[in-house]
Amino acid sequence: MDFSFLAGLGTVYLAAEWLVRLVMLAVAPLRRTPDAARSWLLLLFFLPIPGLILFLAIGTPRFPPWRAARFAAFAPVSDRLVDQLHPIRANAMDRREAELASLAERVGAYPPVGGNRIEWLADYDAVVNRLVADIDGARQSVHILVYIFADDAAGQKIIAALTAAARRGVQTRVLIDALGSRRWMKGTLAKLRAGGVDAREALPLRFIRGHTRSDMRNHRKLYIVDGRIGYGGSQNIVAKDFRPGVVNRELVIRMEGPAVAQMASIFQSDWYLETLDLLPDPDIVEPIEGGVVAQLLPSGADYPIEGFETLLVSQISAARSRVIITTPYLIPDAALMNALRTAVLRGVEVHLIVSLIADQLLVALAQRSYYAELLRIGVEIHRYRTYLLHAKHVTIDGRVAIVGSSNVDIRSFQLNAEVSVLLFDRVEVAKLEAIQDGTMAASERVDPKEWASRPAHRKLVENWARLISPLL
């Protein structure tokens, strides 16, 4: 049998590889950070054809034009809410806080408003029970936007409460990320819909008609009851030990007041993007006397600017005394590393609280590869020992708090839809700092000398993972 044609095929394949390398040398850096461009070029150089397939699948960090058109069509709706909030806009803020609020408004649209009551919820089961109680008291509407909604024991409690609310005539709507809840989606949707709840998938996994890449997700967690009670933070609707051998620790903020209308507006926007169903404009409740100033910051690939990262880098750069960052996943880019470095050089005390327990091996390896550099520039790293620390929050100088769904990684900066709550109140910030101090006390502080002396093979594996960290 003549196999000479195989030599010709080999030549064609080799030529195709070099064509991919040369073309992608010009294409890969477009609209990408230097770190991401470098990672793509490295992958494409060594594995041109598989790398090209992966690039075509997940290489474009923007939604397709049809979604951008929907997002633009919704803009006048959110603008109406901003206009309605103008009379209660918080203007009596000091210069630094006013500058932060102005920046958040420019990148996220919503203004700071006063008159909000805040409650911090750090007990996982207590959050579920409190949410059930609020749903049981609902009279008009319950809106849930969540990354994971399981039909396990925790989810069944929420499903039962939503079903009872729907039977009372309460408008109940649930939007669930299609990938985050893929394991439970069939059962969860069936149970919710059987109970009369209008339940939909966010960013459904379709690979036709110009749908988005599958790794761009709606990672937000918002629970809104009657437009007057809102929950934000890191907790999904799933058992705290849904991963075998791993127990999650979260932090949730429960809020009452006019800022809840901003939460409702974000849900309204995401619901419209997925369904083209425009819900009624949120009602704005009266400010609570003596309440705190709060502001919502939505971010993600729908927005032209990386809002959460822009805000975080800005605040670290402006910090004067103390910064505490809590995040389960840490993949910093050059801008964040530079901000941390200059903050330490200015004499700012910078603490990073991460989890010793990991649930994503590749991310954990890549994350650890940054520790040596962070320790070298003077950042103090605390690794929480007891649970998977899944909470995400930041305090700056005892003046400002940021809590929400955003991790400190490139995925949350650029790809995922996220939402953060900004608080401008020293009493509430002090409460969050007390939680952070307690977490640091229960953590092991990473010693720079001990970290530098870890085995060479560990360093090698971590550095390999770091090469693709901008793609994680």
RAPELIN-V244929 format. One record per residue. N is the residue number from 0. SS is DSSP state (h for helix, s for strand, l for the rest). PHI is phi in degrees with one decimal (none if undefined). Layout:
{{N & SS & PHI} {N & SS & PHI}}
//
This chain:
{{0 & l & none} {1 & l & -86.9} {2 & l & -104.2} {3 & h & -64.1} {4 & h & -63.8} {5 & h & -64.9} {6 & h & -62.8} {7 & h & -65.5} {8 & h & -63.2} {9 & h & -62.1} {10 & h & -65.0} {11 & h & -62.2} {12 & h & -63.9} {13 & h & -62.8} {14 & h & -64.5} {15 & h & -63.2} {16 & h & -60.1} {17 & h & -69.0} {18 & h & -63.5} {19 & h & -59.7} {20 & h & -57.6} {21 & h & -70.0} {22 & h & -67.0} {23 & h & -71.4} {24 & h & -60.4} {25 & h & -91.8} {26 & h & -84.0} {27 & l & -57.4} {28 & l & -73.1} {29 & l & -65.9} {30 & l & 56.5} {31 & l & -131.8} {32 & l & -67.2} {33 & h & -55.8} {34 & h & -63.6} {35 & h & -66.2} {36 & h & -61.4} {37 & h & -63.1} {38 & h & -66.0} {39 & h & -63.9} {40 & h & -64.3} {41 & h & -63.5} {42 & h & -63.2} {43 & h & -69.3} {44 & h & -70.6} {45 & h & -84.3} {46 & l & -132.1} {47 & h & -58.8} {48 & h & -72.9} {49 & h & -59.2} {50 & h & -63.4} {51 & h & -65.1} {52 & h & -60.0} {53 & h & -65.1} {54 & h & -62.1} {55 & h & -65.3} {56 & h & -79.8} {57 & h & -134.1} {58 & l & -88.1} {59 & l & -107.9} {60 & l & -83.8} {61 & l & -137.7} {62 & l & -77.2} {63 & l & -68.0} {64 & h & -57.0} {65 & h & -62.7} {66 & h & -72.4} {67 & h & -59.6} {68 & h & -65.8} {69 & h & -63.6} {70 & h & -61.9} {71 & h & -66.2} {72 & h & -66.4} {73 & h & -81.0} {74 & h & -52.6} {75 & h & -61.2} {76 & h & -68.6} {77 & h & -67.4} {78 & h & -62.8} {79 & h & -61.4} {80 & h & -64.0} {81 & h & -58.5} {82 & h & -62.9} {83 & h & -69.3} {84 & h & -81.4} {85 & h & -55.6} {86 & h & -62.4} {87 & h & -111.5} {88 & s & -59.1} {89 & l & -81.5} {90 & l & -108.0} {91 & l & -85.6} {92 & l & -121.7} {93 & l & -72.5} {94 & h & -59.2} {95 & h & -64.2} {96 & h & -67.7} {97 & h & -63.9} {98 & h & -65.7} {99 & h & -63.8} {100 & h & -61.6} {101 & h & -64.9} {102 & h & -62.8} {103 & h & -61.4} {104 & h & -68.7} {105 & h & -66.2} {106 & h & -92.4} {107 & h & -124.1} {108 & l & 89.6} {109 & l & -94.0} {110 & l & -88.5} {111 & l & -74.0} {112 & s & -132.4} {113 & s & -91.1} {114 & s & 81.4} {115 & s & -111.9} {116 & s & -101.7} {117 & s & -115.8} {118 & s & -138.0} {119 & s & -93.8} {120 & s & -123.2} {121 & l & -106.8} {122 & l & -90.8} {123 & h & -58.8} {124 & h & -66.9} {125 & h & -64.5} {126 & h & -62.6} {127 & h & -60.3} {128 & h & -66.0} {129 & h & -67.3} {130 & h & -64.6} {131 & h & -59.1} {132 & h & -62.5} {133 & h & -67.5} {134 & h & -64.8} {135 & h & -61.8} {136 & l & -93.3} {137 & l & -67.0} {138 & l & -118.4} {139 & l & -118.4} {140 & s & -153.8} {141 & s & -133.9} {142 & s & -121.9} {143 & s & -125.5} {144 & s & -124.2} {145 & s & -150.8} {146 & l & -79.2} {147 & l & -121.1} {148 & s & -131.0} {149 & l & -91.2} {150 & l & -100.9} {151 & l & -86.8} {152 & h & -60.7} {153 & h & -65.3} {154 & h & -64.3} {155 & h & -62.5} {156 & h & -62.7} {157 & h & -68.6} {158 & h & -60.4} {159 & h & -63.0} {160 & h & -66.4} {161 & h & -66.0} {162 & h & -61.9} {163 & h & -62.9} {164 & h & -64.6} {165 & h & -60.9} {166 & h & -69.7} {167 & l & -81.1} {168 & l & 95.1} {169 & l & -76.6} {170 & s & -72.1} {171 & s & -119.7} {172 & s & -132.0} {173 & s & -134.0} {174 & s & -121.7} {175 & s & -122.3} {176 & s & -63.5} {177 & l & -68.5} {178 & l & -84.8} {179 & l & -58.7} {180 & l & -107.0} {181 & l & -56.7} {182 & l & -61.8} {183 & l & -117.0} {184 & h & -56.8} {185 & h & -59.1} {186 & h & -68.6} {187 & h & -64.5} {188 & h & -61.6} {189 & h & -61.3} {190 & h & -68.2} {191 & h & -63.9} {192 & h & -68.2} {193 & h & -63.8} {194 & l & -88.2} {195 & l & 87.8} {196 & l & -90.0} {197 & s & -80.9} {198 & s & -115.6} {199 & s & -132.4} {200 & s & -92.6} {201 & s & -95.5} {202 & l & 51.1} {203 & l & -58.3} {204 & l & -83.2} {205 & l & -126.5} {206 & l & -119.6} {207 & l & -132.9} {208 & l & 56.2} {209 & l & 68.1} {210 & l & -73.3} {211 & l & -73.1} {212 & l & -64.1} {213 & l & -72.2} {214 & l & -92.8} {215 & l & -93.2} {216 & l & -119.8} {217 & s & -93.3} {218 & l & -97.9} {219 & l & -72.2} {220 & l & -131.8} {221 & s & -134.9} {222 & s & -128.1} {223 & s & -125.5} {224 & s & -120.0} {225 & l & 57.8} {226 & l & 67.3} {227 & l & -122.0} {228 & s & -122.8} {229 & s & -136.5} {230 & s & -116.4} {231 & s & -138.5} {232 & s & 135.9} {233 & l & -111.3} {234 & l & -87.7} {235 & l & -87.7} {236 & s & -100.0} {237 & l & -167.7} {238 & l & -59.7} {239 & l & -64.8} {240 & l & -115.2} {241 & l & -67.4} {242 & s & -93.5} {243 & l & -55.8} {244 & l & 80.8} {245 & s & -126.6} {246 & l & -117.1} {247 & s & -83.1} {248 & s & -117.0} {249 & l & -124.4} {250 & l & -140.9} {251 & s & -123.9} {252 & s & -110.2} {253 & s & -104.1} {254 & s & -133.7} {255 & s & -124.6} {256 & l & 131.8} {257 & l & -65.5} {258 & l & -66.4} {259 & h & -62.6} {260 & h & -61.5} {261 & h & -69.1} {262 & h & -59.1} {263 & h & -63.1} {264 & h & -67.1} {265 & h & -65.2} {266 & h & -62.3} {267 & h & -56.7} {268 & h & -64.4} {269 & h & -65.8} {270 & h & -63.5} {271 & h & -65.0} {272 & h & -59.8} {273 & h & -90.8} {274 & h & -121.1} {275 & l & 62.1} {276 & l & -97.1} {277 & l & -89.9} {278 & l & -76.3} {279 & l & -57.8} {280 & l & -60.3} {281 & l & -64.1} {282 & l & -78.7} {283 & l & -107.7} {284 & l & -77.0} {285 & l & -66.4} {286 & l & -59.7} {287 & l & -86.7} {288 & l & -61.2} {289 & l & 78.8} {290 & l & -74.7} {291 & s & -97.0} {292 & s & -85.9} {293 & s & -137.3} {294 & s & -154.6} {295 & s & -96.3} {296 & s & -125.3} {297 & s & -81.1} {298 & s & -150.3} {299 & l & 147.2} {300 & l & -70.0} {301 & l & -70.5} {302 & l & -98.6} {303 & l & -72.2} {304 & l & -122.6} {305 & l & -72.6} {306 & h & -62.4} {307 & h & -66.0} {308 & h & -64.2} {309 & h & -57.6} {310 & h & -65.6} {311 & h & -64.0} {312 & h & -62.0} {313 & h & -60.7} {314 & h & -72.4} {315 & h & -64.0} {316 & h & -66.5} {317 & h & -95.4} {318 & l & -62.5} {319 & l & -119.2} {320 & l & -130.4} {321 & s & -151.4} {322 & s & -126.2} {323 & s & -125.5} {324 & s & -118.5} {325 & s & -113.4} {326 & l & -155.2} {327 & l & -77.7} {328 & l & -126.1} {329 & s & -129.0} {330 & s & -131.8} {331 & l & -77.2} {332 & l & -101.1} {333 & h & -62.8} {334 & h & -62.8} {335 & h & -69.0} {336 & h & -61.1} {337 & h & -65.5} {338 & h & -63.6} {339 & h & -64.2} {340 & h & -62.2} {341 & h & -68.8} {342 & h & -62.8} {343 & h & -63.0} {344 & h & -64.2} {345 & l & -82.3} {346 & l & 95.1} {347 & l & -78.4} {348 & s & -83.3} {349 & s & -116.2} {350 & s & -116.4} {351 & s & -120.4} {352 & s & -106.2} {353 & s & -127.4} {354 & s & -99.4} {355 & l & -70.0} {356 & l & -82.8} {357 & l & -121.3} {358 & l & -116.9} {359 & l & -132.9} {360 & h & -60.7} {361 & h & -63.8} {362 & h & -64.0} {363 & h & -61.5} {364 & h & -64.4} {365 & h & -63.3} {366 & h & -59.4} {367 & h & -65.7} {368 & l & -67.4} {369 & l & -89.4} {370 & h & -62.3} {371 & h & -59.2} {372 & h & -67.6} {373 & h & -63.1} {374 & h & -64.5} {375 & h & -64.3} {376 & h & -85.0} {377 & l & 106.8} {378 & l & -76.4} {379 & s & -91.2} {380 & s & -109.0} {381 & s & -119.8} {382 & s & -106.9} {383 & s & -70.8} {384 & l & -94.1} {385 & l & -78.3} {386 & l & -127.9} {387 & s & -75.2} {388 & s & -77.4} {389 & l & -99.6} {390 & l & -69.1} {391 & l & -137.6} {392 & s & -158.6} {393 & s & -139.8} {394 & s & -125.1} {395 & s & -127.3} {396 & l & 56.2} {397 & l & 68.0} {398 & l & -113.9} {399 & s & -132.6} {400 & s & -125.4} {401 & s & -128.4} {402 & s & -138.7} {403 & s & 176.4} {404 & l & -102.8} {405 & l & -81.8} {406 & l & -82.6} {407 & s & -95.9} {408 & s & -149.4} {409 & h & -65.5} {410 & h & -60.9} {411 & h & -71.3} {412 & h & -67.3} {413 & h & -119.7} {414 & h & -106.0} {415 & l & -80.1} {416 & s & -74.7} {417 & s & -130.1} {418 & s & -146.9} {419 & s & -125.2} {420 & s & -106.5} {421 & s & -101.5} {422 & s & -121.4} {423 & s & -118.5} {424 & l & -160.0} {425 & h & -68.4} {426 & h & -66.8} {427 & h & -68.9} {428 & h & -63.9} {429 & h & -63.1} {430 & h & -63.8} {431 & h & -68.0} {432 & h & -61.5} {433 & h & -63.5} {434 & h & -64.0} {435 & h & -64.2} {436 & h & -61.9} {437 & h & -64.6} {438 & h & -66.1} {439 & h & -64.2} {440 & h & -64.9} {441 & l & -94.4} {442 & s & -113.0} {443 & s & -98.5} {444 & s & -81.0} {445 & l & -76.3} {446 & l & -85.6} {447 & h & -56.6} {448 & h & -68.3} {449 & h & -64.9} {450 & h & -64.7} {451 & h & -66.6} {452 & l & -94.6} {453 & l & -66.1} {454 & l & -56.9} {455 & h & -62.6} {456 & h & -65.7} {457 & h & -67.2} {458 & h & -59.9} {459 & h & -63.7} {460 & h & -63.6} {461 & h & -63.4} {462 & h & -70.1} {463 & h & -61.5} {464 & h & -62.9} {465 & h & -63.8} {466 & h & -57.9} {467 & l & -106.3} {468 & h & -58.2} {469 & h & -64.9} {470 & h & -95.8} {471 & l & -76.9}}
//
